């Protein structure tokens, strides 16, 4: 069984596959204790009917970054589940936006609940979307 940080390392190196992230085009950039950078290049198949990135994809990217930031601080055998995700969509994202980065970081890590936040930014560091997440920590031994 891997710690959260070890799992992120294995995903980043390609040793572990995460089909959902691969399907949506998420990659791992910089990461460490309490933070992670995810990268995604908007494609037309990500679009909603109005010609911009579907909000669900941006929310999934934000949820992945907030949860993964928390995971970097979890020991082997402890998991998490998002119980609240508050997302603000601030600017439209299109293929012309180019690659975006989603920067997740832990805000608070308790015994049973963790809070994290993430920002989606473009190559000029313009803030495109922001989220705050609350996650419950889950342990097979009853934590």
Residue, then its C-alpha position, 0 to 999 in steps of 0.5 A: x500500500x502506498x502513501x498519497x505522495x508515493x501514489x502521486x509520484x507513481x502517477x507522475x512517472x507513469x508507473x501507475x495509470x489513472x484512466x479518468x485523468x488520461x481520458x480528460x488529458x490531465x498531467x502532473x507538474x510540480x508536486x510535494x508535501x501539501x501541494x500539486x500542479x496539474x496541467x491540461x490543454x483544452x481541446x474541442x472535445x472538452x467544449x460545452x455547446x457554447x464553444x468554451x470548456x465545459x464547467x464540469x471539466x474545470x470542476x473535475x480538474x479543481x476537484x482532482x487538484x484539491x484532493x491530490x494536494x490532500x493526498x500528498x499528506x496522507x500516510x498509506x492506508x488513509x484515503x479521502x472523499x470530497x464532501x464539499x466543492x465550491x467552484x467559481x468560474x471567472x473567465x472562459x477557457x477555450x483552445x486559444x487559452x492554451x495549456x492551463x495549470x491547476x495549482x492545489x494546496x492544503x489549507x488545513x489538515x485535521x484528524x478527520x477533515x481536510x480543507x484545500x484550495x486550487x486555482x486554474x491559471x493560464x500561461x500569463x497567470x490569469x486566474x480562470x477558476x478557483x475552488x475550495x474543497x472539504x474532504x473527509x479522511x477515511x481509514x480502513x481501520x476506522x479513522 
